[in-house]
Amino acid sequence: MIKKVADQVKEILENSKEARNSDRILYYLLLQRVDESMLDVSVKEFLLYADHVPNFESVRRSRQKVQEKYPELRASDKVQDYKYEREKEFMDFAVTY
């Protein structure tokens, strides 16, 4: 399943610049492919019964690996800079605690 998720993530990133910049958009587009009916359920139903769709973290990790391997599918410079700053903030926070 992980390989299949990575393949789908790569295909989505190839076709959607917006998905390259947002994991939420990427996940939404992936759900459309996997089970479009999940887009119409409540959050409660999704969290309790969505065992057949990839979890958000798996999609995020797949996106990260795909973007490492295929630099042309990376987020825009602006988004990359923002993520880098957020990562630095988190590292500072983590070191403090």
Backbone torsions as a table, in degrees:
resi	resn	phi	psi	omega
1	MET	NA	-38.0	-178.3
2	ILE	-61.6	-44.1	178.8
3	LYS	-61.2	-42.8	179.6
4	LYS	-62.0	-41.3	177.8
5	VAL	-62.2	-46.4	-179.6
6	ALA	-61.1	-41.0	178.3
7	ASP	-62.7	-43.2	179.9
8	GLN	-67.8	-40.2	177.9
9	VAL	-60.5	-45.5	179.2
10	LYS	-59.3	-45.9	-179.3
11	GLU	-62.8	-40.9	178.2
12	ILE	-64.4	-44.6	179.9
13	LEU	-62.7	-34.6	177.8
14	GLU	-65.4	-30.5	-174.0
15	ASN	-103.8	-6.7	-175.6
16	SER	-140.0	107.7	176.1
17	LYS	-65.3	-32.6	179.6
18	GLU	-63.5	-37.9	179.5
19	ALA	-67.5	-27.4	177.5
20	ARG	-66.4	-28.2	-176.2
21	ASN	-97.0	-9.8	-174.3
22	SER	-146.2	119.6	176.2
23	ASP	-65.9	-29.1	178.5
24	ARG	-66.1	-45.0	177.8
25	ILE	-65.6	-42.2	177.3
26	LEU	-57.0	-46.9	-178.7
27	TYR	-64.9	-41.6	178.0
28	TYR	-58.5	-47.8	-179.7
29	LEU	-65.1	-34.7	176.7
30	LEU	-67.1	-42.4	178.1
31	LEU	-61.5	-36.8	176.6
32	GLN	-56.9	-37.9	-179.2
33	ARG	-76.6	-42.9	-172.1
34	VAL	-77.4	-49.9	-177.9
35	ASP	-161.3	89.3	-175.7
36	GLU	-59.0	-25.1	179.2
37	SER	-63.8	-22.7	179.3
38	MET	-68.6	-16.7	179.2
39	LEU	-73.9	-14.8	-176.2
40	ASP	-107.8	3.9	-179.0
41	VAL	-92.8	161.4	177.4
42	SER	-70.8	163.3	177.3
43	VAL	-59.2	-43.2	179.8
44	LYS	-58.4	-49.2	179.1
45	GLU	-61.4	-41.2	179.8
46	PHE	-61.1	-48.0	-177.3
47	LEU	-67.8	-33.1	-177.0
48	LEU	-86.3	-30.3	-168.8
49	TYR	-125.2	7.7	-175.3
50	ALA	-93.2	45.5	-178.4
51	ASP	-71.2	-17.6	-176.4
52	HIS	-92.6	1.9	176.6
53	VAL	-111.8	151.0	179.8
54	PRO	-62.3	143.7	178.2
55	ASN	-77.7	157.7	-173.6
56	PHE	-57.4	-41.3	-177.6
57	GLU	-65.5	-37.2	176.7
58	SER	-62.9	-39.3	178.8
59	VAL	-67.6	-42.9	179.4
60	ARG	-60.9	-46.2	-179.9
61	ARG	-64.9	-39.9	177.6
62	SER	-62.7	-42.9	177.7
63	ARG	-59.3	-44.3	-179.2
64	GLN	-61.3	-45.2	-179.2
65	LYS	-67.1	-42.2	178.4
66	VAL	-61.4	-43.5	-178.4
67	GLN	-69.9	-27.9	174.2
68	GLU	-68.0	-41.3	-177.3
69	LYS	-77.2	-32.9	-177.5
70	TYR	-123.4	85.2	-176.2
71	PRO	-57.0	-26.6	179.4
72	GLU	-67.8	-13.2	179.6
73	LEU	-100.2	9.6	-180.0
74	ARG	-72.2	164.2	177.0
75	ALA	-65.8	166.1	177.0
76	SER	-62.4	160.0	179.6
77	ASP	-57.2	-40.4	-179.8
78	LYS	-60.4	-45.8	-179.7
79	VAL	-68.7	-40.2	178.1
80	GLN	-61.8	-41.7	177.7
81	ASP	-62.5	-42.2	179.2
82	TYR	-62.2	-46.6	180.0
83	LYS	-61.8	-39.5	179.3
84	TYR	-62.8	-43.8	178.4
85	GLU	-63.1	-42.9	178.4
86	ARG	-63.8	-38.9	178.7
87	GLU	-64.0	-42.5	177.6
88	LYS	-62.3	-42.8	178.2
89	GLU	-59.2	-44.6	-179.0
90	PHE	-65.5	-41.1	179.6
91	MET	-62.7	-41.9	176.6
92	ASP	-61.1	-42.6	178.3
93	PHE	-63.2	-45.3	-177.4
94	ALA	-63.9	-38.6	180.0
95	VAL	-67.3	-34.5	-179.3
96	THR	-67.8	-33.6	-177.8
97	TYR	-110.0	NA	NA
